[in-house]
């Protein structure tokens, strides 16, 4: 027993000695290290210097985007557009087939309005604002609010759906000099440059998002229900949300390099802006004339890909656009252009793709004369054309359409030919295009102008003949008709009760 106690005492003594030893060593180590209280500002100062030298912050500890946002904020306005439309009022309960058992006055046809929001860029002290066409299109009343909270009524000066741009002007008042935006050079920006998007997304006043220029020259994008005809977008990963439309995309010096226009709803983090060089040109025409005048040929250009080159027996290095079709009676037709030709040059400029080709023609004035180098059956030819006015050819219905004279369920349709497909940015060449839907008709709230009908009661509709044949078979039946349509690039079903 005594031995066990001695052993325990020895172990305890050893632990005490060990603890004292480590304590003394700790004191000695601390004295050697000269533990002197230091100001917490010293390490922060080092970090600040590093951040300043890298350009991430300024002397006040702010990011460079703070100054940019403060500079541009006065130039950005919030736009609210009221649009009047007529249609069936929404019902809290879907009566379906039982609706016919109730008096018609239970379902009044009341006008109702819609409101859309967006952003705009102050371009001139005299009240001119640049924005997107889709923000103010068909507006009956426009209200503009600037960064100081001042509200103004505004009117539309001119719109250009072909580029999705518009110019509006406040009706009473002027802007201050510091509110006018500074324009940059959209040609000079490079992929990887900083990009700052400013606008009013989801009704939230003045929101700033930051990213980079992801790409330039984007075209053939199916956005905003098919997208504008003339596309040369700047792509950015700076968030462009609903309500940012019409706001500025700016560089790190606070200069506007683009007009925010669209997002890709299927791919978050991808936004598009119209280059300010193009927007300035459209702005000047809209402000002066209220419209944009463009040259017109009357043909459908298509990409000249490797498969087409091979089929035509052309070398892989041949650049140009393939002529998909030529519309009868147009300047292209009169000048001798034919479907199947390959356009390689316009005047002295090489043609690379359909988008740049469209801009080449559109940038010229009506009645301008142009020369064109083409390849036909492998042989080079030179053709000359006198351009028409695009507005003259785009207005109204196309010439010589095969159109169904009678209305059915309030719907008027036309064959979807190549010119119509180009005009509405459809990939398909089959189906019938809805030109008009009568107000207060059976189809009013189901089928819309611009829809392409591809099926009726699960029977395919390739052309007007198919459509007319199926309509004749349906006759005066009162059963609901099942439509399948292409709308905004997507296929969807709609049931219409006669």
C-alpha positions in Angstrom: 0.0 0.0 0.0 2.8 2.4 0.9 4.6 1.6 -2.3 1.5 2.5 -4.3 1.2 5.8 -2.5 4.9 6.6 -3.2 4.4 5.8 -6.9 1.4 8.1 -7.1 3.2 10.9 -5.4 6.1 10.6 -7.7 3.8 10.7 -10.8 2.1 13.8 -9.4 5.4 15.5 -8.6 6.6 14.8 -12.1 3.5 16.4 -13.6 3.9 19.5 -11.4 7.5 19.9 -12.5 6.5 19.5 -16.2 3.8 22.1 -15.9 6.1 24.6 -14.2 8.7 24.0 -16.8 6.3 24.7 -19.7 5.1 27.8 -17.9 8.6 29.2 -17.5 9.3 28.4 -21.2 6.2 30.2 -22.2 7.2 33.3 -20.3 10.7 33.2 -21.7 9.3 32.8 -25.3 6.9 35.7 -24.8 9.7 37.9 -23.6 11.9 37.0 -26.5 9.1 37.8 -29.0 8.6 41.3 -27.3 4.8 41.2 -27.2 4.1 44.8 -27.9 0.5 46.0 -28.4 0.0 46.9 -32.0 -2.6 49.2 -33.6 -5.2 47.3 -35.5 -4.8 49.8 -38.3 -1.4 48.5 -39.3 -2.5 45.2 -40.9 -5.5 47.0 -42.4 -3.2 49.6 -43.8 -1.2 47.0 -45.5 -4.3 45.4 -47.0 -5.5 48.8 -48.1 -2.2 49.6 -49.8 -2.4 46.3 -51.7 -5.9 46.9 -52.8 -5.1 50.4 -53.9 -2.1 49.3 -55.9 -4.3 46.7 -57.6 -6.9 49.3 -58.4 -9.6 47.5 -56.4 -10.2 50.5 -54.0 -9.4 54.2 -53.9 -7.9 56.2 -51.1 -11.3 56.4 -49.3 -11.5 52.6 -49.4 -14.2 52.5 -52.0 -14.4 50.3 -55.1 -14.0 52.1 -58.5 -17.7 51.3 -59.2 -18.9 53.7 -56.5 -17.7 56.7 -58.5 -19.0 55.3 -61.7 -22.4 54.7 -60.2 -22.5 58.2 -58.7 -21.6 59.7 -62.1 -24.2 57.8 -64.1 -27.1 57.7 -61.6 -28.5 61.1 -62.7 -28.6 60.0 -66.3 -30.9 57.0 -65.7 -34.7 57.2 -65.5 -37.5 54.9 -64.5 -40.2 54.5 -67.1 -43.8 53.3 -66.5 -45.9 52.8 -69.6 -49.7 52.2 -69.4 -51.1 50.3 -72.3 -54.8 50.0 -73.0 -56.2 46.8 -74.5 -59.6 45.1 -74.8 -60.6 41.6 -74.0 -62.5 39.4 -71.7 -62.3 40.2 -68.1 -60.6 37.6 -66.0 -63.0 35.4 -64.1 -62.4 34.1 -60.6 -63.9 30.8 -61.6 -63.6 28.9 -64.9 -67.2 28.1 -65.9 -65.9 26.0 -68.9 -68.8 24.4 -70.8 -71.4 25.6 -68.3 -70.8 29.2 -69.3 -73.5 28.8 -72.1 -76.2 28.2 -69.4 -75.7 31.7 -68.0 -76.8 35.1 -69.3 -74.2 36.8 -71.5 -74.2 39.9 -69.3 -72.6 37.8 -66.5 -69.4 38.0 -68.5 -69.0 41.6 -69.6 -66.4 42.6 -72.2 -64.6 45.3 -70.3 -61.5 47.2 -71.4 -58.6 46.6 -69.1 -55.1 48.2 -69.0 -51.7 46.8 -68.5 -48.6 48.4 -67.1 -45.0 47.8 -68.1 -41.8 49.1 -66.6 -38.3 49.8 -67.8 -35.4 52.2 -67.8 -34.2 55.0 -70.0 -31.1 57.1 -70.7 -31.2 60.9 -70.7 -29.5 61.9 -73.9 -30.3 65.6 -74.1 -31.1 68.5 -71.8 -34.2 69.2 -73.7 -35.9 66.1 -72.4 -35.0 63.4 -74.9 -34.6 59.9 -73.6 -33.4 56.7 -75.3 -35.0 53.4 -74.3 -36.3 50.1 -75.8 -39.2 49.9 -78.1 -40.8 47.1 -76.2 -40.8 49.3 -73.0 -43.1 52.0 -74.6 -44.7 50.1 -77.5 -48.5 50.8 -77.7 -48.3 53.0 -74.6 -51.3 55.3 -74.0 -49.5 57.1 -71.1 -45.9 57.3 -70.1 -44.5 58.5 -66.8 -40.8 59.1 -66.3 -39.1 59.5 -62.9 -35.5 60.7 -62.6 -32.9 59.9 -59.9 -34.1 62.9 -57.8 -37.6 61.6 -57.7 -39.1 64.2 -60.1 -41.9 62.8 -62.3 -42.8 63.8 -65.8 -45.3 62.8 -68.4 -43.6 61.8 -71.7 -44.5 61.3 -75.3 -43.1 58.9 -77.9 -41.0 60.7 -80.6 -40.3 57.6 -82.6 -39.8 53.9 -82.4 -37.8 51.3 -84.3 -39.0 47.7 -83.7 -36.3 46.4 -86.1 -33.7 47.3 -83.5 -35.9 47.5 -80.4 -35.1 51.1 -79.8 -37.3 54.1 -79.1 -37.0 57.8 -78.3 -39.3 59.6 -75.9 -39.4 63.2 -74.6 -40.7 64.6 -71.4 -43.6 67.0 -72.0 -42.9 69.7 -69.5 -39.5 70.5 -68.2 -35.8 70.2 -69.0 -33.0 68.1 -67.6 -29.8 69.6 -66.0 -26.5 69.4 -67.7 -25.1 66.8 -65.3 -28.0 64.5 -66.0 -27.0 64.0 -69.7 -25.2 60.7 -70.3 -21.8 60.5 -71.7 -21.4 58.1 -74.7 -18.4 55.9 -75.1 -17.1 53.9 -78.0 -18.7 50.5 -78.3 -16.3 49.5 -81.0 -13.4 50.0 -78.7 -14.5 47.8 -75.8 -12.9 44.3 -75.6 -14.0 41.0 -74.3 -13.0 40.9 -70.6 -13.5 44.6 -70.0 -15.6 45.6 -67.0 -19.3 46.1 -67.7 -21.7 47.9 -65.3 -25.5 47.6 -65.9 -27.8 50.2 -64.3 -31.5 50.3 -64.3 -34.7 49.7 -62.3 -35.3 45.9 -62.2 -38.6 44.7 -60.8 -39.6 48.2 -59.9 -36.5 48.7 -57.6 -35.2 52.2 -58.3 -31.6 52.4 -59.4 -29.8 49.1 -59.2 -26.2 48.5 -60.2 -24.8 45.2 -61.3 -21.2 44.4 -62.3 -19.7 41.9 -64.7 -17.6 41.8 -67.8 -18.0 42.0 -71.6 -18.5 38.3 -72.4 -18.8 38.6 -76.2 -19.4 41.0 -79.0 -21.4 40.8 -82.3 -24.0 38.3 -81.1 -26.8 37.8 -83.6 -29.6 35.4 -84.6 -30.9 35.3 -81.0 -34.4 34.2 -80.4 -35.3 36.7 -77.7 -38.2 39.0 -77.0 -40.6 36.9 -79.0 -38.2 36.3 -81.9 -35.9 39.2 -81.4 -35.3 42.4 -83.5 -34.3 41.9 -87.1 -31.0 43.8 -86.8 -28.9 42.2 -84.1 -25.3 43.0 -83.2 -25.5 42.5 -79.4 -22.9 43.0 -76.7 -23.1 40.0 -74.4 -22.4 40.5 -70.7 -22.7 38.6 -67.4 -23.7 41.8 -65.5 -27.2 40.9 -64.5 -29.8 42.4 -66.7 -33.2 41.7 -65.1 -36.7 42.6 -66.1 -37.0 46.4 -65.7 -33.4 47.0 -66.7 -34.5 47.2 -70.4 -33.5 50.6 -71.8 -31.0 51.3 -69.1 -27.3 51.9 -69.8 -24.4 49.4 -70.0 -21.4 51.4 -69.0 -17.6 51.1 -68.9 -15.4 51.9 -65.8 -15.1 55.5 -66.9 -18.9 55.9 -66.6 -19.5 56.1 -70.4 -22.5 54.4 -72.0 -21.4 51.7 -74.4 -24.7 49.9 -74.8 -28.4 49.9 -74.2 -29.6 47.0 -72.0 -32.2 45.1 -74.0 -32.7 41.4 -73.1 -31.9 38.5 -70.9 -31.8 34.8 -71.8 -34.4 33.4 -69.5 -33.2 29.8 -70.1 -29.6 30.7 -69.2 -29.3 32.9 -66.1 -26.3 35.2 -66.1 -26.4 36.1 -69.8 -27.6 39.5 -70.8 -27.5 41.5 -74.1 -27.1 45.2 -74.9 -27.4 47.1 -78.2 -24.0 48.8 -79.0 -24.2 52.6 -78.4 -22.8 53.2 -81.9 -25.9 51.6 -83.4 -28.2 53.2 -80.9 -26.8 56.7 -81.6 -27.5 56.3 -85.3 -31.1 55.2 -84.6 -31.6 57.9 -82.0 -30.6 60.7 -84.4 -33.0 59.5 -87.1 -35.9 59.0 -84.7 -35.4 62.4 -83.1 -35.1 64.2 -86.4 -37.6 62.3 -88.6 -39.6 60.1 -86.2 -38.7 57.0 -88.2 -35.7 55.0 -89.5 -35.2 54.8 -93.2 -33.4 51.7 -94.5 -32.4 50.3 -97.9 -34.2 47.1 -99.0 -33.4 44.3 -101.3 -36.1 41.7 -100.8 -34.3 38.4 -100.3 -33.5 36.1 -97.4 -29.8 35.6 -96.6 -28.7 32.4 -94.9 -25.4 31.3 -93.4 -23.0 29.7 -95.8 -21.9 26.7 -93.8 -19.5 23.9 -94.7 -22.3 21.6 -95.8 -23.7 24.2 -98.2 -20.3 24.9 -99.6 -19.7 21.2 -100.2 -23.1 20.9 -101.9 -22.3 23.8 -104.2 -18.8 22.6 -104.9 -17.2 25.6 -103.3 -13.9 25.7 -101.5 -14.1 25.8 -97.7 -12.4 29.2 -97.5 -15.2 30.9 -99.6 -16.9 33.6 -97.6 -20.4 35.0 -98.2 -24.1 34.4 -97.6 -26.4 31.9 -99.3 -29.5 33.3 -101.0 -32.4 31.3 -99.6 -35.1 33.0 -101.6 -35.8 36.1 -103.6 -39.2 37.8 -103.3 -41.0 38.6 -106.6 -41.0 42.2 -107.7 -38.4 43.4 -105.2 -35.1 45.2 -106.1 -33.3 41.9 -105.7 -35.6 40.2 -108.2 -35.3 43.2 -110.7 -31.5 43.2 -110.4 -31.3 39.5 -111.3 -30.5 37.9 -108.0 -31.7 34.3 -107.8 -32.3 31.7 -105.0 -29.2 29.6 -104.7 -26.7 32.4 -105.4 -23.8 33.1 -103.0 -23.2 36.8 -102.3 -19.5 37.4 -101.7 -19.2 41.2 -101.9 -21.3 44.3 -101.6 -19.5 47.1 -103.4 -15.9 46.6 -102.1 -16.9 45.0 -98.8 -16.6 41.3 -98.1 -19.7 39.6 -96.9 -19.1 37.3 -93.9 -22.5 36.4 -92.4 -26.2 37.2 -92.7 -26.2 39.7 -89.8 -23.5 41.9 -91.2 -25.0 41.6 -94.7 -28.4 42.9 -93.3 -26.6 45.9 -91.8 -24.7 46.6 -95.0 -28.0 47.0 -96.9 -30.0 48.7 -94.2 -27.3 51.4 -93.7 -27.8 52.6 -97.2 -30.5 55.0 -98.3 -33.4 54.0 -100.5 -32.7 54.5 -104.2 -29.0 54.0 -103.6 -27.2 51.9 -106.2 -25.0 49.1 -105.1 -22.8 46.5 -106.9 -22.6 42.9 -105.8 -20.3 40.0 -106.5 -22.0 36.6 -106.6 -21.2 33.0 -107.3 -23.8 31.1 -109.4 -23.1 27.5 -110.5 -19.5 28.1 -109.4 -19.0 31.1 -111.7 -18.5 34.6 -110.6 -20.9 37.3 -111.8 -21.4 41.0 -111.1 -24.9 42.4 -110.5 -26.2 45.9 -109.9 -29.2 47.0 -107.8 -31.2 50.0 -106.9 -32.4 49.7 -103.3 -36.0 50.2 -102.2 -37.4 51.5 -99.0 -37.8 48.8 -96.4 -40.8 50.5 -94.8 -42.7 50.4 -98.2 -42.2 46.6 -98.3 -42.7 45.8 -94.6 -45.9 47.8 -94.2 -49.2 45.9 -94.3 -49.5 42.3 -95.7 -47.0 40.9 -98.1 -47.6 41.1 -101.8 -49.4 38.2 -103.5 -50.0 36.2 -100.3 -52.2 33.2 -100.4 -54.8 34.4 -97.8 -58.0 32.9 -96.5 -60.7 35.4 -97.4 -63.2 34.3 -94.8 -62.8 34.7 -91.1 -63.1 31.5 -89.0 -63.6 31.8 -85.3 -62.5 35.4 -85.7 -59.1 34.4 -87.2 -57.6 35.5 -90.5 -54.5 33.6 -91.7 -52.0 33.6 -94.5 -49.5 31.0 -95.8 -46.2 31.2 -93.9 -43.8 31.8 -96.8 -40.1 32.6 -96.6 -40.6 36.4 -96.5 -43.0 36.1 -93.7 -40.8 33.7 -91.9 -37.9 36.2 -92.1 -40.1 39.1 -91.1 -41.3 37.3 -87.9 -37.9 35.5 -87.3 -39.3 32.0 -87.6 -37.2 29.0 -88.4 -40.2 27.0 -89.7 -41.4 27.3 -93.3 -44.6 25.4 -92.7 -47.9 26.3 -91.1 -50.2 29.3 -91.5 -49.5 32.7 -89.9 -52.3 34.5 -88.0 -52.6 38.0 -89.3 -55.6 39.2 -87.3 -58.0 38.1 -84.6 -61.3 39.9 -84.3 -62.2 41.6 -81.0 -65.0 39.7 -79.1 -64.5 36.6 -81.3 -64.3 33.0 -80.0 -60.5 33.0 -80.5 -59.8 36.5 -79.1 -58.2 35.4 -75.8 -56.6 32.2 -77.1 -55.0 33.0 -80.5 -52.9 36.1 -81.3 -51.5 37.9 -84.4 -48.1 36.4 -85.0 -49.0 32.9 -83.9 -48.2 30.2 -86.4 -50.8 27.4 -86.5 -49.2 24.0 -87.2 -52.1 21.7 -86.1 -55.9 21.7 -85.9 -57.5 19.0 -83.9 -54.2 17.0 -84.0 -54.1 17.2 -87.8 -51.0 18.7 -89.3 -51.2 22.1 -91.0 -48.4 22.7 -93.5 -50.1 25.3 -95.6 -53.3 27.2 -96.3 -54.7 24.3 -98.3 -54.4 22.0 -95.3 -55.9 24.6 -93.0 -58.9 25.3 -95.3 -59.6 21.6 -95.7 -59.7 20.9 -91.9 -61.8 24.0 -91.4 -64.3 22.8 -94.0 -64.5 19.4 -92.2 -65.2 21.0 -88.9 -67.9 23.0 -90.4 -70.5 24.4 -88.0 -69.8 22.1 -85.2 -69.8 23.6 -81.8 -67.2 21.4 -80.3 -64.0 23.0 -79.0 -61.2 23.1 -81.5 -57.7 22.2 -80.4 -55.0 24.4 -81.9 -51.3 23.8 -81.8 -49.3 27.0 -82.4 -45.8 28.4 -82.3 -45.7 31.4 -80.1 -42.5 33.2 -79.1 -40.5 30.3 -80.4 -42.3 27.7 -78.3 -45.0 25.2 -79.3 -48.2 25.3 -77.3 -51.8 24.1 -77.4 -54.9 26.3 -77.2 -58.5 25.1 -77.1 -61.1 27.4 -78.7 -64.8 27.0 -78.1 -66.9 28.3 -81.0 
